[in-house]
Amino acid sequence: MTNILLSALLVVGFTAKAQTHRFIYDVEYRKDSTQNVMTKENYHLDIEPKIVKYYPRDFFVGDSLVTRNLSITNGSKFNTSHIITHKQDSTGYEYYDVLENVILKLSSDDSQSWKLSDEKKKVKDLNLQKATTNWGGRKWTAWFTSDIPFQEGPYKFHGLPGLIVELSDDKKDYKFELVKTQKILNPTNMYIDYMVENSVSVSHEKYKDSKLKYYDSPINYLRNATQQTRSNDEFYLNDGTKVGQSNSREVNERLKENIRKYNNPIELDKAIKYPL
């Protein structure tokens, strides 16, 4: 584990509840379970006095650029796809998923049944203990530390007697590693606030239906999102692809293929089955 910034004084500081404690994780994951290509991103776990937030670091980067009046470089690709929130000591979670111009809010009750092991190790200044669980269609191994007294972790993982520092599944599709800690005063993020305030609550069935409807014709969905009402109107995808009447069918099939291909979620038992 590299670049983790902890000291005895910092650990003592975690007992102060009137501020936000930010934990930054390196997350390596396999988008396509049939390939050995791994994607690596940073995620923030913000433990605020009343709420816990988990989101891609790109939310923070984009917000920082805007608040400092700095322009976002053309061609920049940001992962602002989802946010997860929940109250401390609660198993209730809110999952916010951006489906182009609509923000879907999916509520769920999630908890893991952990089996503690006597196996321990020390990494940097942290004393870690091993725990395992079966959850979301995967077998997980976690290393947590009671040196940091929060029963939280990345994504929806929580409930251990200390912060989860390392986490991985038996398929080696996902690996989370804590790399940095910060204490933040009065954190704000306009993008996160906007998503939470403008989300639409949906049931699990409605959420699945929305994802399948998007998959059925991504091009039509994107055309509506960009307010291009005529089939011959041209618009651009996030990757810079220009879409017009001549290539819309080809691009549509490519988008559908990518949706089927990159369908390896953390909660494998909730993966949507997209038709060919």
Buried (B, 14 or more C-beta within 10 A) or exposed (E): BEEBEBEEEBBEEBEEEEBBBBBBBBBBBBBBEEEEEEEEEBBBBBBBEEBBBBBBBBBBBBBEBBEEEEEEEEEEEBBBEBBBBBEBEEBEBBBBBBBEEBBBBBEBEBBBEBEEEEEEEEBBBBBBBBBBBEBBBBEBBBBBBBBBEBBBBBBBBBBBEBBBBBBBBEEEBBBBBBBBBBEEEEBEBEBBEEBBEEBEEBEEEEBBEBBBEBBEBBBBBBBEEBEBEEEEEBBEBEEEEEBEEEBBEEBBEBBBEEBBBBBBBBBBEEBEEBEE
